[in-house]
Amino acid sequence: MNRKNIIYTIILAVAIIFSYFAALPQSVIISIIMLIGGFFLLIKGADYFVDGSSSLAAKMKIPSLIVGLTIVAMGTSAPELAVSISAAVGGSNSLAVSNVIGSNLFNIMVVLGICSAIKPIATNDSVAKRDYPIAAAAALVFVLFLLDGTLSRLEAAVFLIAFAAYMIVSVRIAKKEASNADDTAVPADFSPIVCAMSLIGGVAGIVLGGNLVVEHAKLIAMKAGMSETLVGLTICAVGTSLPELVTSITAARKGENDMAVGNVVGSNIFNVLAILGISGVITPISVTKDSVIDGFILVGVSIVSYVWYITGKKMSRAEGITLAVLYGAYMAYIIARNYAL
């Protein structure tokens, strides 16, 4: 483990210990500090989880393509998972749902928009024919489930079954496409002890970070007159989407457009099918009319961005910039909606 990782480990440990003694903030400033600390725990916890899991997978001789489709994909969405589950268990249903909707909108309009602005994203056939339509369809079914005001356990179970089927098909297709390639296991960088520490520290960071974000986001909302829906769509959504933002922009700058768009689309599928599936199975989720409206906006954005992605065999810079500008307009709309109540 290099010096940078040792420093991160120390900071992570201190943050975990400090979280136990800061459950009852006395001011907005403390709440903001604890919220930032929660995001740090989420992001670094997910980072450690991916490193430890990947190393464990290498020791078990699991091919790199399987690791990429499962561990890495789920690791980047771990912050959203922790926040939504913590919110659902704590009875903050609006926060649980709006976090997913907000994260998916941020992924498409900001992450994909910025990546396209950096360099036009060429169309990938498998993403265009399978993954992107599935992401849009999942968003549509999600909104239809919400029309009665509740995501039931049965509907959530349907999401989980659909996600399991998607993962099985994706792994099989990846294996088939890589059958002629030399797909070896990823290198085992860590010793067993360090691997175990990374896994334990990662899970601890994700769980505690999720609790911190939910609790202090709610406190900030109460003191600032913000609804849980607005907090979920803005503060929580942006904070939990930072891994996707960093990963995709880095990939786009290196010319890895397939990785950039694949990360966004895969994360959106995971957010709806897996995160809402798990949250809804734990406890049925009631939603407001605003969440349904935001859900329809997500469906519209998913469809429009998909059309732009497949037409002209690329998503252009102009289209990417348009998505980012529209996200700014959406932010103005939901803020005005909140304070007009």
N, C-alpha and C positions, 0 to 999 in steps of 0.2 A: 504494500500500500504506500503510495507516494505521499509527500508532505502535504499536498493540497487535500487529498482525501482524509488525511489524519486531522487536518484543521476542520474540515467539514464534519467529521465524526465528533470532534469535541464540541463544536457549535450545536450539532444535533442533540447531543447528550445534555448540554446545558439548557437548550430550549425545552426539551422534554421535562427536565426537573423543574424548570421555571414555570411551566404550564400548570403544574399541580398547585402552585402558590398564587396563581393569578386568576382563579375562577370567578372572582367577584371584583370586577374593575370599578374604580371610583370616579372615573371621568372618561369623556370621549377620547381624549388623547391616549389613555391607557388602552381603551378598546381598539383604537386604530393600531397601536403598537402590537397588541396581541393578535389582531387580525393579520398583520404583516407576518408576525411570527408563525401563525397558523399556515399561511401560504408557503412560507419557507419550509416548514415541517412536511407539508404535502409534497412539494416539488422535490426536495432532497430525499424524502422518504421513498418516493416513487423511483428516484434515481438509484438509490441503494438497493431497492427491491429488484429492479431490473438487472443490476450488476450481479447480485447474489444469485438470482434465479437463473440467469444466463450461465454463470459459472457452474451451478449445480447441474443444469441441463447438459453442459459440456462433459462433466464427469460421468453422466449417465449415457453419453454418446448419442444425444439427441441432435439431429441435423439442424444446421443454422436456419434453414427456411422455416422449420417448425417453430423455432425460437422466435423468429421475427413475426410470424403470424399470430402467435399467442402471447408470449411473455412480454415482448416489447410493446405490442399493440395495447395490451391491457395495462401495462405500466404507465403509459402516457395518459391514460384515462383514469388512473387510480385516484387523482384528486377529485374529479367529478363524482366518482363512485363513493368516496368517503363522505363528501359533503351531502350528497343526496340521501344516502342511507341514514346518516346522523340526523338530518332534517326530518326525514320520514318517521324515524323512531321517536324523535322528540315532539312529534305532532305538528311540525312546521311544513305542512303539505305544499303550500304555495312556493316555499323556498326550494323544496325538493324538485318540483316540476320546472319552475322557472330557471333553476340552475342548468338543467339539461337543455331546455329550449335556448337559453341565452348562450350557452357554450357552443351549441350547434350553429347558431346564427353567427357567432364570433368566428368560428372555424371557417365557415363559407365566405362571409363577407369581408372579414379582416385578414385572416391567415391566407386563404386562397387568393383574395384580392391583392394583397401585398406581394405574394409569390408571383402572380401574373404580371404585376407592374414591374417587378424586377426583371423577369424574363417570361415571355409568352409561354404558356404551358401546352405542350403538344398532347394531343389526345392519345390515351392508352386504350387499346381495344378491350382488354379485359375489364378495366375500370368503367369504360363507357357502356359495355354490354351487360355487365353483371353488378359491380359494386355500387356505382352511382345510382342506378335505378332502384336497387335494394334500399339504399339510404333514403331516397325520396319516398318510396313506398312505405317504409317504416314510419316516416314522419306523418304520412297521410293516415295510416291505420291508427297511429297514436292519437291524432286529433279526433278521428271518428270515435275512438274509445272514450274520449273525454267529453263528448257531446252531452252525455247524461250527468256530467258533473263529477264523476268518480272513475278512477282506474281501479277496477276490482282485482281480487287475487287471481281469478280465472283469467282475466285479460292479461295480467302481468305474467302468469304462467305461460300463456301463448307466446309472449315476447321471448321468454327464456327458451322455449322449445325452438322458436324460429332462430334464435341466436346460435343455439347448439347445432342446428341443421346447417346454418351458414358457415360456421367454423369447420364442420366436418367436410362440407363440399369444398371450401377454400383450401384446406390442407390437402385433400385428394387431388385437386387441380394443380396445386403447387408442386406436389410430388410428381405428377405426370409431366408437367412442363420442365421439371429439373431432372427427369429420368436419364437424359443423355449428358448431364453435367456432373462434375465431380463435387457433390454437395457434402462436404465434410462437416463434422461437428465444430461448433465454435470453440476457440481455444479456452482452456480452463485457466483463467488468470489468477484465481484466488485459491488459497489453501482451504481445507475443510473448515477450519476455525474461523477464518476471515469470511468465508462464504456464509456460515451460520450467523455470524455477527451482522453481516449486511442484510440478510433476510429478516432477522429479528428487529434490527434497528429500522429497517425500511417499513415493516408492518407497524411498528410502534409510532413512527413518524406520521404515517398515513392516517392511522386511527386518531391519534391525539391532535394532529393538525386539522383533520376534518371536524372534530368536536370544537376546537378553538374557533375555526372559521364560522361555523354555524352559530355558536353562542354569541360571539362578539359582533357578527354581522347583524344579528337580531337586535342587540343592544344599540348599535349605531343607528339602525333603522328607527327604533323607538325614539331615540333622542333627536334625530334629524327629521322626523315626520315622514319617513320613507316606509312604503309597504314592503312586506317580505318578498312580494313578486318583483318589485323594482330592485331590491338588493340582490336577488337571485339572478336577474337579467343583466345586471351591471357588475357590481363588485365581485360577487362569487363567480360569475361566468367568466369574466376576464382573468381573474386570479387563477382559476382552475384550468384555464386553457393556455396558460403560459408554456407548458411543455410542448404542446402542439405548435404553438407560434414559433418557438425557438427551433424546434426540430425541422419544421417545414421551410422556414426562411433559410436556415443553414443549408438544407438540401437544394433549394432553388438557386442559391448563390453558387453552389458547386455544380449546377447543371443537372442535378438529379430530380427532374421534374416529376417522374413517376412516383418517387418516394414522397415528394411534397404533397401531391394530390392524394396519393394512397393513404398517407397519414391522416389527412383531413376526413376523407370519406370513411375510412375504417373507424376512426374515432367517433364519427357521428352515428354509425351503425351500432357501435358498442354502447354509446350513451343512451340511445333509445331502447334497444332490445335487452341489453344486459343490465344497465344501471336502473332503469325504470322497472324492468322485470324483477330484479332482486328487491328493490324498494317496495314495489307493490305487493309482492308475495309476503314480505314481512308485515306490512300493514296497508290496507286499502288507502288510496290517496284521493282526497277530495280536492277539487280545483275550482277556481273562480272563473267568471266569464272572461276576464282579461287574459288568463292563461290559455283559454280556447282561442281567443283572437290571435295571441302571439303564436300559437301552434299553427294556425292557418297562414300566418306570415312566414313561418319556417317552411311550410309546404311550398308556398309560392316562390320563395327564394331558392329552395332546392330545385324546383322545376326550371326556373329561369336560368340558374347557373349551369344546370345540366345541358340545357339547350345551347347555351353559349359554349360549353365545353366540347360538344360534339359537332357544332357547325364550324366549318372552316378548318376542321382538324386541329383546333387549338383554342385556348382561351387567351384573348389578346390583352395587351396592356390597357387599352381603353376600357375593356370589360372589367378588368381587375380594379382599375381606379373607380369605375362606376359602382362596383360592389362596396368598396370602402366608403365612398361618399354616401351611399344609401344607408350604410350602417350608422353613420353620423346622424342622418335624418331620423332613423329609427330610434336612436338614443334620445333625440330631442322630443320625439313623440311620446315615448314611455315616461319621460320625466314630466312633461306637461300633463299627461294623463294622471300621474300620481298626485300632483299638487292641485289638480282641478277637482279632485274628489272632495 
